[in-house]
Amino acid sequence: MANLIESNGDLEQLSGVETFKARSGGLYGPIGDELAADTDHFSEESVQILKHHGSYQQDNRDTRKARKKEGLDKEYSMMLRTKFPGGDLTAEQFLFCLDMAAKYGQDDFRVTSRQDFQFHGVLKKNFRPLINDLNTLSKITSVGGCGDVVRNTMANPVADIDPRYKDCVTNLVEMAHKISDATLPKSTAYYDLWLNGEKATVNPDGTVQYTKDLRAETPDDLYGKQYLPRKFKIGVGTDFDNSSDIFTQDVGIMAVTEDGKIVGYEILAGGGLGYSHTRKDTYARAASHVAFVPEDEVLDILLAIIKIQRDYGDRTDRKQARLKYTIDRMGLDTFIEKIGEYAGKTFGAPRNVKPTAQPDYLGWSKQIQEGLNYVGVWVENGRVKDFENSFQFKTGLRAVIERFKPDVRVTAHHNLVLANIKDADVDAVQAMLDEYKLPTDKGISTLRRLEMACPALPLCGLALSEAERYFPAVVEGLEAAGHGDADVIIRMTGCPNGCARSNSSEIGLVGKGPGRYVIHTGGCYNGTRINEILLPVVKQDAVVPNLAALLSLWKAQRAEGERFGDWSKKVGPEKLRELLEAELAAGV
């Protein structure tokens, strides 16, 4: 096996995933053989390779104990994640996703914080049909939605329609598409396994037989035989719009403007939020400024950084394998020198520009295009489903989109933008949104419009605590305590992996175990600063009292216009803990 592996570390210490990738034959692995078997789940080796095809294998953790008592195996299903560079799709694609969720999944899907959709509850027998139908009938791919490759490239989803971008010239959504195209794996495995009807026979029971010549490894100059050591995330933003949270990305690309025109791009590298509660050598990190480049050099520097991570990232310990650790081991100055070596050119020094805002796009806005409008629709925790006696996201969005055929944009706050709505249709669209209780910038509190939580339990295998199912109650509790007016970015994740970007928010809640959370404060409203641990463990029933007390302290002590994140950072965790203890003791 050693001669098959291109190692960035001791061959004897390579992680098991690296071995799986090396012998996968270009991301085929044993997937074909296992699709031919009448079983309800894939092996661990296939699971690791399937990530590169856009999928995670999951099981219903709510039913684990009961099934085990009955002598039954876990209740397995697949999660499939799409890939929408820049978050844009057509009305027809959105409606098709609703149909596919009903046909093959659990009759809903999630809008993600990386501008994707996730289909949950897909049985193994329905897995190939779902991928095949998405690709062949609606031109929706999932390749690279997960795995050790470049993930979905994010961008501000209204960059081609919002008046603030009218003088930018360059379409940043198109830039995201170009980056995505340039960083796709060269492997033909995705096509052969899921799309090529000439090489596959799908049986009535859902099993699939493939021809024997299925595997055909394709050389990949960017990724090599083992692909990257870990996932790699890219986001495109501007100095006036950091909605894509570029400081949390492996590479952030910030368009810098003067008088509304783009004058160049600030390149950031080494952002990442995931860490482990039990390992002090893991941490959340904001990206570092590494260069300032013209548009025609953006792809050059990006590909150079990806190749450095390919060659120098840690392949022995996946918890140390992200680009942020590569940069910190190497040293930032050495890393910047390596960029020049790999690109074969020297790039301009960074200007250390920081973005000024992180808009959520909720509500109505005029477009650059005359006579057209867009409306941002809030989707609670990204869940496109109907809630009893409440938000009718699935039915309402279907009705509006079927009737008016707007383009759909996915935001990084897991909300949706309906675009290209004619002036004459604005009132009718708003009436339908009201009919189905779909909030825009109206119909929800200020605090609620900025909330974000990851899916967590019951399907995520990494979740330590509840998030999506519990977080609405947290916000409702804060609203009842009089804090619905608080303009504060608050996010919750069920574990420290950071899918809802809780560590870059003003208040972050991170799951630490059943019914327990870590409370973080001090993040920056514009997404440029990582927050700090305030309380290392808080029981679930104490979360709302603690947060309500924090918000009361902020309102009483802040300077005029001072954001919660800036105020809590100024006070500092130690002093803030003292103030919080006194506030809670006083029963406020």
C-alpha positions as CSV (number, residue, x, y, z in Angstrom):
1,M,0.0,0.0,0.0
2,A,2.8,2.4,0.8
3,N,3.8,2.8,-2.9
4,L,0.3,3.9,-3.7
5,I,0.2,6.8,-1.3
6,E,1.5,10.3,-1.8
7,S,2.1,11.2,1.8
8,N,2.6,14.5,3.6
9,G,3.6,12.5,6.7
10,D,4.8,9.2,8.1
11,L,3.4,6.4,5.9
12,E,2.9,4.3,9.0
13,Q,0.8,7.0,10.7
14,L,-1.6,7.9,7.8
15,S,-5.2,8.3,8.8
16,G,-7.5,5.5,7.6
17,V,-9.4,7.9,5.3
18,E,-6.1,8.6,3.4
19,T,-5.7,4.9,2.7
20,F,-9.3,4.7,1.5
21,K,-8.8,7.6,-0.9
22,A,-5.5,6.3,-2.2
23,R,-7.0,2.9,-3.2
24,S,-10.3,4.3,-4.4
25,G,-9.2,4.3,-8.0
26,G,-10.3,7.9,-8.4
27,L,-13.3,8.0,-6.0
28,Y,-14.9,4.7,-7.1
29,G,-14.0,2.6,-4.0
30,P,-16.3,-0.3,-3.3
31,I,-19.4,1.9,-4.0
32,G,-20.4,0.0,-7.2
33,D,-20.2,-3.4,-5.5
34,E,-22.2,-2.2,-2.5
35,L,-24.9,-0.7,-4.7
36,A,-25.4,-4.1,-6.2
37,A,-26.0,-5.6,-2.7
38,D,-29.5,-5.7,-1.2
39,T,-28.5,-4.0,2.1
40,D,-29.7,-0.8,3.7
41,H,-26.3,0.9,4.3
42,F,-22.8,1.3,3.0
43,S,-19.5,0.2,4.5
44,E,-17.2,2.7,6.3
45,E,-14.8,2.7,3.3
46,S,-17.6,3.6,0.9
47,V,-19.0,6.2,3.3
48,Q,-15.7,8.0,3.2
49,I,-15.6,8.0,-0.6
50,L,-19.3,8.9,-0.9
51,K,-18.5,12.2,0.8
52,H,-16.8,13.3,-2.4
53,H,-20.0,12.6,-4.3
54,G,-21.9,14.9,-2.0
55,S,-23.3,12.5,0.7
56,Y,-23.1,11.5,4.3
57,Q,-24.5,8.3,5.7
58,Q,-26.7,8.9,8.7
59,D,-29.0,7.1,11.1
60,N,-31.9,8.1,13.2
61,R,-30.4,8.6,16.7
62,D,-33.9,9.0,18.2
63,T,-34.6,5.3,17.5
64,R,-31.1,3.8,18.3
65,K,-31.8,2.6,21.8
66,A,-35.3,1.2,21.1
67,R,-34.0,-0.6,18.0
68,K,-31.0,-2.0,19.8
69,K,-33.3,-3.4,22.5
70,E,-35.3,-5.1,19.8
71,G,-32.2,-6.6,18.3
72,L,-32.4,-4.3,15.2
73,D,-29.6,-2.5,13.4
74,K,-29.6,1.3,13.2
75,E,-32.2,3.0,11.0
76,Y,-29.9,4.1,8.2
77,S,-30.4,6.8,5.5
78,M,-28.4,9.0,3.3
79,M,-28.1,12.8,3.3
80,L,-27.4,14.3,-0.1
81,R,-26.0,17.9,-0.5
82,T,-26.3,19.8,-3.7
83,K,-23.8,22.3,-5.0
84,F,-25.0,25.8,-6.0
85,P,-22.0,28.1,-6.6
86,G,-23.0,31.6,-5.5
87,G,-26.3,30.2,-4.3
88,D,-28.3,30.7,-7.5
89,L,-30.8,28.4,-9.1
90,T,-34.0,28.7,-11.2
91,A,-37.6,28.5,-10.2
92,E,-37.8,25.2,-12.0
93,Q,-34.8,23.8,-10.1
94,F,-36.3,24.8,-6.8
95,L,-39.6,23.2,-7.5
96,F,-37.9,20.1,-8.8
97,C,-36.0,19.8,-5.5
98,L,-39.4,19.9,-3.6
99,D,-40.6,17.1,-5.9
100,M,-37.4,15.0,-5.3
101,A,-37.6,15.5,-1.5
102,A,-41.2,14.1,-1.6
103,K,-40.3,11.2,-4.0
104,Y,-37.0,10.0,-2.5
105,G,-36.5,11.8,0.9
106,Q,-38.5,12.8,3.9
107,D,-40.6,15.3,2.1
108,D,-38.6,18.4,3.1
109,F,-35.1,19.7,2.6
110,R,-32.8,22.1,4.3
111,V,-31.3,25.3,3.0
112,T,-27.7,25.3,4.3
113,S,-25.3,28.0,5.6
114,R,-23.1,27.3,2.5
115,Q,-25.8,28.1,0.0
116,D,-26.7,24.4,-0.7
117,F,-29.7,22.2,-0.2
118,Q,-29.6,19.0,1.8
119,F,-32.0,16.1,1.3
120,H,-32.3,13.9,4.4
121,G,-33.9,10.5,5.0
122,V,-32.9,9.1,1.6
123,L,-32.9,5.3,1.6
124,K,-30.1,3.4,0.0
125,K,-32.4,2.0,-2.7
126,N,-33.4,5.6,-3.6
127,F,-30.0,7.1,-3.6
128,R,-28.9,6.6,-7.2
129,P,-32.3,7.5,-8.6
130,L,-32.2,10.8,-6.6
131,I,-28.7,11.8,-7.8
132,N,-29.5,10.7,-11.4
133,D,-32.8,12.6,-11.5
134,L,-31.3,15.8,-10.1
135,N,-28.4,15.8,-12.6
136,T,-30.2,14.6,-15.8
137,L,-33.6,16.2,-15.3
138,S,-32.6,19.5,-13.6
139,K,-28.8,20.0,-14.0
140,I,-28.2,19.9,-10.3
141,T,-25.0,18.3,-9.1
142,S,-23.8,17.1,-5.7
143,V,-20.2,16.3,-6.7
144,G,-17.9,18.0,-4.2
145,G,-20.8,18.9,-1.9
146,C,-18.8,17.1,0.8
147,G,-15.4,15.4,1.0
148,D,-11.7,16.4,0.9
149,V,-12.0,18.7,-2.1
150,V,-13.2,22.3,-2.7
151,R,-16.7,22.5,-1.4
152,N,-19.5,24.8,-2.8
153,T,-18.0,28.2,-3.6
154,M,-19.9,30.8,-1.8
155,A,-20.7,34.4,-2.9
156,N,-23.0,37.2,-2.1
157,P,-26.1,35.9,-3.9
158,V,-27.5,39.3,-5.0
159,A,-24.2,40.6,-6.4
160,D,-25.7,40.7,-9.9
161,I,-29.0,42.3,-9.0
162,D,-28.6,44.6,-5.9
163,P,-28.1,48.3,-6.6
164,R,-25.1,48.4,-4.3
165,Y,-23.3,46.4,-6.9
166,K,-24.3,48.5,-9.9
167,D,-20.8,49.9,-10.5
168,C,-18.8,46.7,-9.7
169,V,-18.8,45.5,-13.3
170,T,-17.6,42.0,-12.4
171,N,-20.4,39.6,-11.5
172,L,-19.2,37.9,-8.3
173,V,-21.8,35.1,-8.6
174,E,-20.2,34.3,-12.0
175,M,-16.8,34.4,-10.4
176,A,-18.0,31.7,-7.9
177,H,-19.1,29.5,-10.9
178,K,-15.7,29.9,-12.5
179,I,-13.9,29.0,-9.3
180,S,-16.2,26.0,-8.9
181,D,-15.5,24.8,-12.5
182,A,-11.8,25.2,-12.1
183,T,-11.7,23.1,-8.9
184,L,-14.0,20.2,-9.8
185,P,-12.3,16.8,-9.4
186,K,-11.3,15.3,-12.7
187,S,-12.5,11.8,-11.7
188,T,-15.2,10.2,-13.9
189,A,-16.5,8.2,-11.0
190,Y,-19.5,10.5,-10.3
191,Y,-20.7,10.2,-13.9
192,D,-20.1,6.5,-14.1
193,L,-21.7,5.6,-10.8
194,W,-24.7,7.8,-10.9
195,L,-25.4,9.1,-14.4
196,N,-24.1,6.7,-17.1
197,G,-27.1,4.5,-18.1
198,E,-24.9,2.5,-20.4
199,K,-22.8,1.1,-17.6
200,A,-25.6,0.5,-15.1
201,T,-28.7,-1.6,-14.8
202,V,-31.1,-0.5,-12.0
203,N,-33.2,-3.3,-10.6
204,P,-36.8,-3.0,-9.3
205,D,-35.5,-3.5,-5.7
206,G,-33.1,-0.5,-6.1
207,T,-29.9,-2.5,-6.4
208,V,-27.6,-1.6,-9.3
209,Q,-25.5,-3.8,-11.5
210,Y,-22.5,-2.2,-13.3
211,T,-20.2,-3.4,-16.1
212,K,-16.9,-4.8,-15.0
213,D,-14.9,-2.0,-16.6
214,L,-16.4,0.7,-14.4
215,R,-13.2,1.9,-12.6
216,A,-11.1,4.2,-14.7
217,E,-8.8,6.4,-12.7
218,T,-8.3,9.9,-14.2
219,P,-5.1,11.9,-13.5
220,D,-5.9,15.0,-11.5
221,D,-3.2,17.7,-11.6
222,L,-4.9,19.7,-8.8
223,Y,-5.9,17.0,-6.4
224,G,-3.5,14.1,-7.1
225,K,-4.4,10.5,-6.1
226,Q,-5.5,11.3,-2.5
227,Y,-7.2,14.7,-3.0
228,L,-6.8,17.2,-0.2
229,P,-6.1,16.3,3.4
230,R,-9.5,17.8,4.5
231,K,-12.4,19.9,3.1
232,F,-11.5,23.2,1.6
233,K,-13.9,26.1,1.6
234,I,-13.9,29.3,-0.5
235,G,-16.1,32.4,-0.2
236,V,-16.3,35.6,-2.4
237,G,-17.4,38.8,-0.8
238,T,-16.9,42.6,-0.9
239,D,-15.6,45.3,1.5
240,F,-19.2,46.4,2.0
241,D,-20.9,43.0,2.1
242,N,-19.5,40.1,4.1
243,S,-22.6,37.9,4.0
244,S,-20.5,35.0,2.8
245,D,-18.4,35.1,5.9
246,I,-15.1,35.2,4.1
247,F,-13.0,35.2,7.3
248,T,-14.3,31.7,8.2
249,Q,-13.2,30.3,4.8
250,D,-10.0,28.4,3.9
251,V,-9.7,31.1,1.2
252,G,-11.7,34.4,1.3
253,I,-11.8,36.6,-1.8
254,M,-12.8,40.2,-0.9
255,A,-13.6,42.6,-3.7
256,V,-12.2,46.0,-2.7
257,T,-14.1,49.0,-4.0
258,E,-13.5,52.7,-4.5
259,D,-16.5,54.9,-5.5
260,G,-18.4,51.6,-6.1
261,K,-15.9,50.2,-8.6
262,I,-13.8,47.1,-7.8
263,V,-10.1,48.0,-7.7
264,G,-8.8,44.6,-6.8
265,Y,-9.2,41.7,-4.5
266,E,-8.0,41.1,-0.9
267,I,-7.1,37.4,-0.5
268,L,-7.4,35.9,2.9
269,A,-6.4,32.3,3.9
270,G,-6.6,30.0,6.9
271,G,-10.1,30.6,8.2
272,G,-12.0,27.7,9.8
273,L,-14.3,27.2,12.8
274,G,-14.2,23.5,13.6
275,Y,-12.3,22.2,16.7
276,S,-12.6,19.5,19.4
277,H,-13.7,20.1,23.0
278,T,-11.1,17.6,24.2
279,R,-8.0,18.8,22.2
280,K,-6.4,22.1,23.1
281,D,-4.4,21.9,19.8
282,T,-7.5,22.5,17.8
283,Y,-9.2,25.9,17.6
284,A,-11.4,28.2,15.5
285,R,-9.4,30.7,13.5
286,A,-10.1,33.8,11.4
287,A,-8.4,34.0,8.0
288,S,-5.2,36.0,7.6
289,H,-4.6,38.6,4.9
290,V,-2.1,37.3,2.4
291,A,-2.3,39.3,-0.8
292,F,-4.0,42.0,-2.9
293,V,-4.4,41.0,-6.5
294,P,-6.1,42.2,-9.7
295,E,-9.0,40.1,-11.1
296,D,-6.9,38.2,-13.6
297,E,-4.7,36.8,-10.8
298,V,-7.5,35.6,-8.5
299,L,-7.5,32.1,-9.9
300,D,-3.7,31.9,-10.0
301,I,-3.3,32.6,-6.3
302,L,-6.3,30.4,-5.4
303,L,-4.9,27.3,-7.2
304,A,-1.5,27.9,-5.7
305,I,-3.0,27.9,-2.1
306,I,-5.0,24.7,-2.8
307,K,-1.8,23.0,-4.1
308,I,0.2,24.0,-1.0
309,Q,-2.5,22.6,1.2
310,R,-2.5,19.4,-0.9
311,D,1.3,19.0,-0.4
312,Y,1.8,20.3,3.1
313,G,-1.5,19.6,4.9
314,D,-1.3,16.9,7.7
315,R,-2.5,13.5,6.4
316,T,-1.8,11.7,9.7
317,D,-4.3,13.5,11.9
318,R,-7.5,14.7,10.4
319,K,-8.1,17.0,13.4
320,Q,-4.9,18.9,12.3
321,A,-5.5,18.7,8.6
322,R,-7.3,22.0,7.7
323,L,-5.4,24.8,6.0
324,K,-5.4,26.9,9.2
325,Y,-3.1,24.4,10.9
326,T,-0.9,24.2,7.8
327,I,-0.4,27.9,7.9
328,D,0.3,28.0,11.7
329,R,2.8,25.2,11.5
330,M,4.5,26.8,8.5
331,G,4.3,30.4,9.7
332,L,2.4,33.0,7.8
333,D,5.5,34.6,6.1
334,T,6.7,31.3,4.9
335,F,3.2,30.4,3.7
336,I,3.1,33.6,1.6
337,E,6.5,32.8,0.1
338,K,5.2,29.4,-0.8
339,I,2.3,30.9,-2.6
340,G,4.7,32.8,-4.8
341,E,6.8,29.6,-5.5
342,Y,3.7,27.6,-6.4
343,A,2.2,30.3,-8.6
344,G,5.5,31.2,-10.2
345,K,4.9,34.9,-9.6
346,T,4.9,37.5,-6.8
347,F,1.6,38.9,-5.7
348,G,0.9,42.3,-4.2
349,A,1.0,42.8,-0.4
350,P,-2.4,42.7,1.4
351,R,-4.1,46.0,2.2
352,N,-5.6,44.6,5.4
353,V,-9.1,45.9,4.3
354,K,-12.0,44.8,6.5
355,P,-15.6,44.6,5.5
356,T,-18.1,47.0,7.0
357,A,-21.3,44.9,7.1
358,Q,-22.9,41.5,6.9
359,P,-26.4,42.0,5.4
360,D,-29.1,39.4,5.4
361,Y,-31.1,40.6,2.4
362,L,-34.5,40.1,4.1
363,G,-37.4,42.2,2.8
364,W,-38.0,44.0,-0.5
365,S,-35.3,45.7,-2.6
366,K,-35.3,47.3,-6.1
367,Q,-32.9,45.6,-8.5
368,I,-30.3,47.1,-10.8
369,Q,-32.5,45.8,-13.7
370,E,-35.3,48.4,-14.2
371,G,-38.8,47.3,-13.3
372,L,-37.6,44.3,-11.3
373,N,-37.4,43.5,-7.5
374,Y,-36.2,40.9,-5.1
375,V,-37.5,39.8,-1.7
376,G,-35.6,38.1,1.0
377,V,-37.6,35.4,2.7
378,W,-36.7,34.2,6.2
379,V,-36.6,30.4,6.6
380,E,-36.4,29.2,10.2
381,N,-33.1,27.3,10.5
382,G,-33.3,26.7,6.7
383,R,-36.0,24.0,7.0
384,V,-38.3,24.0,4.0
385,K,-41.2,22.3,5.5
386,D,-44.7,23.2,6.8
387,F,-45.0,23.8,10.6
388,E,-48.3,23.2,12.2
389,N,-50.2,26.4,12.9
390,S,-47.2,28.4,11.9
391,F,-44.8,29.0,8.9
392,Q,-45.9,27.1,5.8
393,F,-42.5,27.2,4.1
394,K,-42.9,24.3,1.8
395,T,-46.5,24.9,0.6
396,G,-46.1,28.7,0.5
397,L,-42.8,28.8,-1.4
398,R,-44.2,26.3,-3.9
399,A,-47.3,28.4,-4.5
400,V,-45.3,31.6,-5.0
401,I,-42.7,30.1,-7.2
402,E,-45.1,28.2,-9.3
403,R,-47.1,31.3,-10.0
404,F,-44.5,34.0,-10.5
405,K,-41.4,31.9,-11.5
406,P,-38.8,34.0,-9.8
407,D,-35.1,33.0,-9.8
408,V,-34.1,31.7,-6.4
409,R,-31.0,32.7,-4.5
410,V,-29.7,30.9,-1.4
411,T,-28.1,33.1,1.3
412,A,-25.4,32.2,3.7
413,H,-27.9,32.7,6.6
414,H,-29.9,29.8,5.2
415,N,-32.6,32.0,3.9
416,L,-34.0,32.5,0.4
417,V,-34.1,35.4,-2.0
418,L,-36.8,35.4,-4.7
419,A,-35.5,37.5,-7.6
420,N,-36.6,39.2,-10.8
421,I,-40.1,40.0,-9.6
422,K,-41.9,42.5,-11.8
423,D,-43.1,45.8,-10.2
424,A,-46.7,44.9,-11.1
425,D,-46.4,41.6,-9.2
426,V,-44.9,42.9,-5.9
427,D,-48.2,43.3,-4.1
428,A,-49.5,39.9,-5.2
429,V,-46.3,38.2,-4.2
430,Q,-46.4,39.9,-0.7
431,A,-50.1,38.9,-0.3
432,M,-49.1,35.2,-0.9
433,L,-46.2,35.4,1.5
434,D,-48.6,36.8,4.1
435,E,-51.2,34.0,3.3
436,Y,-48.7,31.3,4.1
437,K,-47.0,33.1,7.0
438,L,-43.7,33.5,5.3
439,P,-41.7,36.3,7.0
440,T,-39.5,38.8,5.2
441,D,-38.1,41.6,7.2
442,K,-41.6,41.8,8.7
443,G,-43.3,39.1,10.8
444,I,-40.3,38.2,12.9
445,S,-38.4,40.0,15.6
446,T,-35.0,41.7,15.0
447,L,-33.4,39.0,17.1
448,R,-35.0,36.1,15.2
449,R,-34.0,37.4,11.8
450,L,-30.3,36.9,12.7
451,E,-30.6,33.5,14.3
452,M,-29.0,30.4,12.7
453,A,-28.7,26.8,13.9
454,C,-27.3,23.6,12.4
455,P,-29.5,20.4,11.9
456,A,-27.8,18.4,14.7
457,L,-30.0,15.7,16.1
458,P,-31.5,13.3,15.2
459,L,-29.6,12.6,12.0
460,C,-26.2,14.2,12.3
461,G,-23.7,11.7,13.6
462,L,-21.4,14.4,15.0
463,A,-24.0,16.2,17.1
464,L,-23.4,16.2,20.9
465,S,-26.5,18.3,21.7
466,E,-29.7,19.6,20.1
467,A,-29.6,22.7,17.9
468,E,-32.3,23.1,15.2
469,R,-35.0,21.5,17.3
470,Y,-34.1,23.4,20.5
471,F,-32.9,26.8,19.2
472,P,-36.4,28.3,18.4
473,A,-37.3,27.8,22.0
474,V,-34.2,29.7,23.1
475,V,-35.2,32.7,20.8
476,E,-38.8,32.5,22.0
477,G,-37.5,32.7,25.6
478,L,-35.4,35.7,24.9
479,E,-38.3,37.4,23.1
480,A,-40.5,36.7,26.1
481,A,-37.9,38.3,28.3
482,G,-38.1,41.5,26.3
483,H,-35.1,41.1,23.9
484,G,-36.8,40.5,20.6
485,D,-35.6,44.0,19.6
486,A,-31.9,43.0,20.2
487,D,-29.9,43.5,17.0
488,V,-27.5,40.6,17.9
489,I,-26.1,37.8,15.7
490,I,-26.8,34.6,17.7
491,R,-26.1,31.1,16.4
492,M,-26.2,27.6,17.8
493,T,-24.4,24.4,16.7
494,G,-24.8,20.9,18.2
495,C,-21.1,20.3,18.2
496,P,-17.9,22.3,17.7
497,N,-17.6,21.6,14.0
498,G,-19.2,25.0,13.3
499,C,-21.7,24.4,10.5
500,A,-23.8,27.3,11.6
501,R,-20.7,29.4,12.2
502,S,-21.4,29.9,15.9
503,N,-17.8,30.9,16.6
504,S,-17.9,33.9,14.3
505,S,-21.1,35.3,15.8
506,E,-21.6,37.8,18.6
507,I,-23.1,35.1,20.8
508,G,-22.3,31.5,20.0
509,L,-23.8,28.4,21.6
510,V,-21.8,25.2,21.0
511,G,-23.1,21.8,22.0
512,K,-20.9,20.0,24.6
513,G,-23.1,17.0,25.4
514,P,-26.8,16.1,26.0
515,G,-28.5,19.2,27.3
516,R,-25.2,21.1,27.7
517,Y,-23.7,24.1,25.9
518,V,-20.7,26.4,25.8
519,I,-21.5,30.1,25.6
520,H,-19.2,32.2,23.5
521,T,-19.2,36.0,23.3
522,G,-17.2,38.8,21.7
523,G,-17.5,38.0,18.0
524,C,-17.7,40.9,15.6
525,Y,-20.9,41.9,13.7
526,N,-19.0,42.1,10.4
527,G,-17.6,38.5,10.8
528,T,-13.9,39.4,11.2
529,R,-13.3,38.2,14.8
530,I,-13.6,34.9,16.5
531,N,-15.5,34.9,19.8
532,E,-14.3,33.7,23.1
533,I,-15.5,31.2,25.7
534,L,-17.6,33.0,28.4
535,L,-19.1,30.0,30.1
536,P,-17.5,26.6,29.5
537,V,-20.7,24.6,30.3
538,V,-24.3,25.7,30.8
539,K,-27.2,23.3,31.2
540,Q,-30.0,23.6,28.7
541,D,-32.6,25.1,31.2
542,A,-30.1,27.8,32.1
543,V,-29.3,28.9,28.6
544,V,-32.2,31.4,28.3
545,P,-31.6,33.0,31.8
546,N,-27.9,33.5,31.0
547,L,-28.5,35.0,27.6
548,A,-31.3,37.2,28.8
549,A,-29.1,38.5,31.6
550,L,-26.2,39.2,29.1
551,L,-28.5,41.2,26.8
552,S,-29.8,43.2,29.8
553,L,-26.3,44.0,30.9
554,W,-25.4,45.1,27.3
555,K,-28.4,47.3,27.0
556,A,-27.7,49.0,30.4
557,Q,-23.9,49.5,29.9
558,R,-23.3,49.9,26.1
559,A,-22.1,53.1,24.6
560,E,-24.5,54.6,22.0
561,G,-24.7,52.4,19.0
562,E,-22.3,49.8,20.5
563,R,-22.8,46.3,19.2
564,F,-23.1,43.4,21.6
565,G,-20.0,41.7,20.2
566,D,-17.9,44.8,20.6
567,W,-19.2,45.6,24.0
568,S,-18.6,42.0,25.3
569,K,-15.2,41.9,23.8
570,K,-14.3,45.2,25.5
571,V,-15.6,44.0,28.9
572,G,-13.7,40.7,28.5
573,P,-14.8,37.2,29.6
574,E,-13.5,37.4,33.1
575,K,-15.2,40.7,34.0
576,L,-18.3,39.7,32.1
577,R,-18.6,36.5,34.1
578,E,-18.6,38.6,37.3
579,L,-21.3,40.9,36.0
580,L,-23.4,38.0,34.8
581,E,-23.2,36.2,38.1
582,A,-24.3,39.4,39.9
583,E,-27.1,39.9,37.4
584,L,-28.5,36.4,37.8
585,A,-28.2,36.6,41.6
586,A,-30.3,39.8,41.5
587,G,-33.0,37.9,39.7
588,V,-33.1,40.4,36.8
